[in-house]
Amino acid sequence: MAVRIRLTRMGSKKKPYYRLIAAESQSPRDGKFLEVLGYYDPKTQPARIDLHKDKIQHWLERGATASESARAILKDQGLL
């Protein structure tokens, strides 16, 4: 199975925040995941991004691919 780095939605109605996770590519968006890699809160000004850089590098070295939204966040933080 391929591993993807992607976002999963958390929070209440109209107040979302997201976790950056490593998950199997076939698992659903809010389903089972392997590890939490960070947090992204787009509702604050500026958007709050907390990442575990060592964990992200570990998964990228093992061949994980990032989704489009996760790739944008990682590029903005200088990890890709």
Backbone torsions as a table, in degrees:
resi	resn	phi	psi	omega
1	MET	NA	143.7	177.9
2	ALA	-87.8	144.9	179.3
3	VAL	-102.4	135.2	178.0
4	ARG	-118.5	143.9	170.3
5	ILE	-99.2	120.0	-175.1
6	ARG	-150.6	176.8	-179.5
7	LEU	-98.3	144.4	171.1
8	THR	-124.9	137.3	-174.2
9	ARG	-81.6	135.9	177.0
10	MET	-131.0	178.4	176.0
11	GLY	92.4	-179.8	-177.5
12	SER	-96.6	180.0	-179.2
13	LYS	-59.9	128.7	179.7
14	LYS	66.2	9.3	176.0
15	LYS	-134.6	61.8	-175.0
16	PRO	-79.9	150.8	162.3
17	TYR	-139.0	165.2	-171.9
18	TYR	-128.5	147.8	170.9
19	ARG	-102.9	139.3	170.6
20	LEU	-91.7	120.8	-173.1
21	ILE	-129.6	161.2	167.8
22	ALA	-104.3	125.3	-176.9
23	ALA	-144.0	158.4	172.3
24	GLU	-62.6	143.8	-175.0
25	SER	-65.5	-23.4	-178.1
26	GLN	-89.5	-10.2	-177.9
27	SER	-76.0	150.1	-179.3
28	PRO	-67.7	164.8	-174.8
29	ARG	-54.1	-47.5	-177.9
30	ASP	-105.1	23.8	-177.2
31	GLY	-95.4	-150.4	-176.0
32	LYS	-64.5	140.2	177.9
33	PHE	-137.4	166.5	-176.8
34	LEU	-91.5	-42.8	-175.9
35	GLU	-160.6	144.9	174.6
36	VAL	-85.3	128.2	-176.4
37	LEU	-108.6	-11.9	179.7
38	GLY	165.2	-174.3	-177.8
39	TYR	-134.3	149.7	178.4
40	TYR	-139.4	121.3	179.1
41	ASP	-119.7	100.7	-177.0
42	PRO	-78.4	-10.3	-175.9
43	LYS	-80.5	-16.7	179.2
44	THR	-86.5	160.2	178.0
45	GLN	-117.1	113.2	-8.6
46	PRO	-73.4	168.6	-178.7
47	ALA	-58.9	136.5	-178.2
48	ARG	-91.9	125.2	180.0
49	ILE	-129.5	119.1	176.1
50	ASP	-120.5	116.1	-177.5
51	LEU	-121.8	146.7	172.5
52	HIS	-95.2	91.7	-170.5
53	LYS	-62.6	-36.6	-179.8
54	ASP	-67.3	-38.0	177.7
55	LYS	-67.5	-39.5	179.1
56	ILE	-64.3	-45.3	178.0
57	GLN	-61.1	-38.8	178.5
58	HIS	-58.4	-47.7	-177.8
59	TRP	-71.1	-36.1	177.9
60	LEU	-65.8	-37.7	177.7
61	GLU	-66.8	-28.9	179.8
62	ARG	-85.5	3.1	174.0
63	GLY	100.2	12.1	178.1
64	ALA	-70.5	143.9	176.0
65	THR	-109.5	150.8	-178.3
66	ALA	-100.4	145.2	173.6
67	SER	-71.2	171.6	-178.0
68	GLU	-60.8	-46.1	-179.1
69	SER	-68.6	-40.0	178.0
70	ALA	-67.3	-38.2	178.4
71	ARG	-61.7	-39.7	179.3
72	ALA	-63.4	-42.3	179.3
73	ILE	-66.2	-44.6	-179.1
74	LEU	-65.6	-37.8	176.7
75	LYS	-65.9	-40.7	179.1
76	ASP	-62.4	-34.0	180.0
77	GLN	-89.0	-2.4	176.8
78	GLY	80.7	24.0	-179.6
79	LEU	-97.5	-10.0	176.6
80	LEU	-119.9	NA	NA
